[in-house]
Every structure is written in structure tokens, then in C-alpha cells.
């Protein structure tokens, strides 16, 4: 159903976790101040621009000093960020609320012909930011100016460790089923888009359509999606690829942060092709329900080697 929504309560933190915020925040500030002075001497090992180098160091420090619970406590949630974004853009927020409480937030009219279903990144532990909503807003605006009736539907999935694999896939499948069976949208007019962890979830959805996951509701269609856009998809939770070390000062993430996020997301679950697409057998990708796939990655990313390896598999089988 469509409705306006209220912001959910903040995650609860115990007194000890709250007290630990003080040294964590002070440590992040001191690390950032040090980066301000050391950045001119970074050579070719850091980010190309001074401001990016300092900003990346700030984000890396946050990722290594704050627990996922602390970060979720300090940050506005995806639902809150959506409401704030809608207020800033002066449109009435409209959301799908499924029977299990899963929410999908509209950017544009639900009557649009084409729908871009967006899964945000953040290691499955961070919410969507205002920048995520701004990004998909600009895509929607551009497509509509070009004459394509388009809206974006943003999945507000449960964050780890409160929601662990395969919870996010269950939510994605439920939202897509609602689009197809509830709103009558044809997969041929649906594009799936995910960045980082959202790219991981996008691939999980494609895997689920071709090879139904036993613990996830079946997507009620065999028709192909119009397309899929994967922006720096997180295709492996392993951190042994050479780029993890080579690009450690060029990316805003650290390998230990990726490992921590992966552990929080997986819980006690075992590795499978849905949660780690790079591990899928060679014939896994031969019958995907999608017309086109675009994969984008940057050469200075930690994930770039894994993405290259995955793309080679994909090119051979599609």
C-alpha cells in the first residue's frame, strides 16, 4: 500500500556503548587533523585531490572506530533521510509498506511507466544518506527530461546485525513482487540498480530469479528485467585480492572494515552464490532474467580486482 510514514526510533545503545562514543569520536577527529597536515606529503599512494584524501581518511577512521550499532545510533536512518529529503525537495513522501514492515520509498510518481529499483550501499550496516536520494533524484529528473516516464523506488532494508542474510534478499524479493503483482508493473519496464552492498543485493535478486533461494519468496515472474546497473558491486566478502592492499590509501574504505561489515551481515550463514556472487559456479550466470547489465568500478577501489574477476565470469556466460 502507499502511505506517508513516520521515522523509526533510533537503535538502542547501552551505557557502555554510549561512553565508548567519546574516545571513538575524539580518535576520528585527531586522525583527520593529522591527515590535514600530512596530506601534502602523500605522494602517489593517496587520493589524487587533497580534499578527497582528507575526506577519505575521515571516513576510514569512522569505519574502523565505530561499531555498526554506534553508527546507526548517530546517523539518521534510511526512512528518516527520505523524509528529510522529501521535505527539502518539497514533495509529499509516498512509501510502500509491505506486510512484514518492509518499506520502499518513491522518488517520482508510482504511475510512471518505467521504474528504477534502487538498493543502496553501506556494507549492509549503514543507512542510505541524503546523497543517495539526491543521486537517484538526478537520474530520475534526467530521464524524464529525455522523455522517459521514470520513477525510483528505494528499498529501505533492515541493517545488520539486526537484519542478517538472507533478510535483505527476502525484502527485495517482496518489494519486487509487490511492483509486479500488486501494481501491475512489467519486469520489462523495471531496472535494478545497486551500489556496493546494494550491488551485492541486486545480484542476489538476479540469482534468486534464476535459482530460487529456498528461504526467500519466489519472484512471481519469468519475464526479463529491462536492465541492471551495478556500481562498484560487493561481489566477494573475502579481502585477499591485491587491490585491498594496493589501494588501501586511495579508497575511503579499509579491508578490515569490509571484513567487519561482512561478518555482521553474514552472522552464522554460510557462503553461497547469493551472498558472494564471485563464488558462484561457472554456469550460474547462464540464464539470468535481465536484458542488459552494466558494471562500473573505479581503478583505485579496494573492490576493483574482485569486480574484474566477476565481470569476466559474467561476460563468458551471458
KASUL-V143433 format. One record per backbone hydrogen bond with DSSP energy under -0.5 kcal/mol. CO is the residue of the C=O (numbers start at 1). NH is the residue of the N-H. If there is no record, write none. Layout:
((CO,NH) (CO,NH))
This chain:
((1,97) (3,95) (14,18) (15,19) (16,20) (17,21) (18,21) (18,22) (19,22) (19,23) (20,24) (21,25) (22,26) (23,27) (24,28) (25,29) (26,30) (27,31) (28,32) (29,33) (30,34) (31,35) (32,36) (33,37) (34,38) (35,39) (38,41) (39,42) (42,45) (49,53) (50,54) (51,55) (52,56) (53,57) (54,58) (55,59) (56,60) (57,61) (58,62) (59,63) (60,64) (61,65) (62,66) (67,71) (68,72) (69,73) (70,74) (71,75) (77,81) (78,82) (79,83) (80,84) (81,85) (82,86) (83,87) (84,88) (85,89) (86,90) (86,91) (91,93) (94,106) (95,3) (96,98) (96,104) (98,101) (102,98) (103,156) (104,96) (105,154) (106,108) (107,152) (109,112) (114,151) (115,117) (115,191) (116,118) (116,153) (117,193) (118,120) (118,155) (119,195) (122,125) (122,126) (124,160) (129,133) (130,134) (131,135) (132,136) (133,137) (134,138) (135,139) (136,140) (137,141) (138,142) (139,143) (140,144) (141,145) (142,146) (143,148) (144,147) (147,149) (148,150) (149,114) (151,116) (152,107) (152,154) (153,118) (153,155) (154,105) (155,157) (156,103) (159,162) (159,163) (162,164) (164,167) (166,170) (167,171) (168,172) (169,173) (170,174) (171,175) (172,176) (173,177) (174,178) (175,179) (176,180) (177,181) (177,182) (178,182) (178,183) (179,185) (186,189) (187,190) (187,226) (189,115) (190,226) (190,227) (191,117) (192,229) (193,119) (194,231) (195,198) (196,199) (196,200) (196,234) (197,201) (198,202) (199,203) (200,204) (201,205) (202,206) (203,207) (204,208) (205,209) (206,210) (207,211) (213,216) (218,220) (219,221) (225,291) (227,192) (228,230) (228,294) (229,194) (229,231) (230,232) (230,296) (231,196) (233,235) (235,278) (241,244) (242,245) (242,246) (243,247) (245,248) (247,250) (247,251) (249,47) (254,258) (255,259) (256,260) (257,261) (258,262) (259,263) (260,264) (261,265) (262,266) (263,267) (265,165) (266,269) (272,276) (276,279) (277,280) (281,284) (283,286) (284,287) (285,288) (288,290) (289,225) (292,228) (294,230) (296,232) (298,301) (301,304) (303,307) (304,308) (305,309) (306,310) (307,311) (308,312) (309,313) (310,314) (311,315) (312,316) (313,317) (314,318))
